Amino acid sequence: MPFRRCMLLMMFIAVPALGGDATVDKLSFLTGAWQGEMFGGTFTARYTAPGGDILLSYSELTRDGKLGSYEFEKFSMIDGKLTFSAYAGGKPMTPLTMTELSDKRVVFENPDKDFPTRIAYEVRENRLVVTLSDPHGDSDKEMIFDLERME
């Protein structure tokens, strides 16, 4: 009987992390501007505060003061699920659905798309680490964006 109660308790603790309580408001830890040196330039990402079931982001890579690439991102609720969609160079991407959520970390996955099939955002003190990986695909490719909070 104690084992059964323990298993039930574990189920109730795990469920909110995968669904029910997952709302865009839980992503407020991303809010602000983040920057890092990579790809031969400066990568900057800016996240709005969540509002109206949406959080928007814009990121850019500049080299020698010139725009190299850019991306718009949208975090929103779709069919009751917290979803991430990116628009690299303005082109839409297949959405990824939240699979993990804690106070300072969120993971989105879609095993049916090309790289990346998994995107993880984690705030560590005053750094944002974004990891793009492909655990569901044929690739062991991984890209890590280590960004520092801008003042």
Residue pairs with C-beta under 8 A, 6 or more apart in sequence:
16 22
17 100
17 101
17 102
18 98
18 99
18 100
18 101
19 80
19 81
22 81
22 82
22 98
22 101
23 50
23 53
23 77
23 82
24 50
24 53
24 54
24 55
24 75
24 76
24 77
24 82
25 50
26 82
26 101
26 106
27 47
27 50
27 55
27 75
27 82
27 106
28 49
28 50
29 103
29 104
29 123
30 47
30 55
30 57
30 75
30 106
30 121
30 123
30 128
31 47
31 48
31 49
31 50
31 55
32 46
32 47
32 149
32 150
33 44
33 45
33 46
33 47
33 149
33 150
34 44
34 45
34 46
34 47
34 128
34 147
34 148
34 149
34 150
35 42
35 43
35 44
35 45
35 147
35 148
35 150
36 42
36 43
36 145
36 146
36 147
36 148
37 43
38 61
38 145
38 146
39 61
39 63
39 68
40 63
41 61
41 62
41 63
41 64
41 68
42 61
42 62
42 63
43 59
43 60
43 61
43 145
43 147
44 59
44 60
44 62
44 150
45 57
45 58
45 59
45 128
45 130
45 145
45 147
46 57
46 58
46 59
47 55
47 56
47 57
48 55
48 56
48 57
49 55
50 75
53 76
53 77
54 74
54 75
54 76
55 74
55 75
55 76
56 72
56 73
56 74
56 75
57 72
57 73
57 74
57 75
58 70
58 71
58 72
58 73
59 70
59 71
59 73
60 67
60 68
60 69
60 70
60 71
61 67
61 68
61 69
61 70
62 68
69 88
69 89
70 88
70 89
71 86
71 87
71 88
71 89
72 86
72 87
72 90
73 84
73 85
73 86
73 87
74 84
74 85
74 86
74 87
75 82
75 83
75 84
76 82
76 83
76 85
77 83
78 95
81 97
81 98
82 97
82 98
82 101
82 106
82 108
83 95
83 96
83 97
83 98
83 108
84 95
84 96
84 97
84 98
84 108
84 119
85 92
85 93
85 95
85 96
86 93
87 93
93 113
94 110
94 112
94 113
95 110
96 108
96 109
96 110
96 113
96 117
96 118
96 119
97 108
97 109
97 110
98 106
98 107
98 108
99 107
99 108
99 109
100 106
100 107
100 120
101 107
104 122
104 123
104 124
105 120
105 121
105 122
105 123
106 120
106 121
107 118
107 119
107 120
107 121
108 118
108 119
108 120
109 117
109 118
109 119
109 136
110 117
110 136
111 117
111 136
111 137
112 136
114 137
115 132
115 134
115 137
115 139
115 141
116 132
116 133
116 134
116 143
117 133
117 134
117 135
117 136
117 137
118 131
118 132
118 133
118 134
118 135
118 136
119 130
119 131
119 132
119 133
120 129
120 130
120 131
120 133
121 128
121 129
121 130
122 128
122 129
122 130
122 131
123 129
126 148
126 149
127 146
127 147
127 148
127 149
128 145
128 147
128 148
128 149
129 144
129 145
129 146
129 147
130 144
130 145
130 147
131 142
131 143
131 144
131 145
132 142
132 143
132 144
132 145
133 141
133 142
133 143
134 140
134 141
134 142
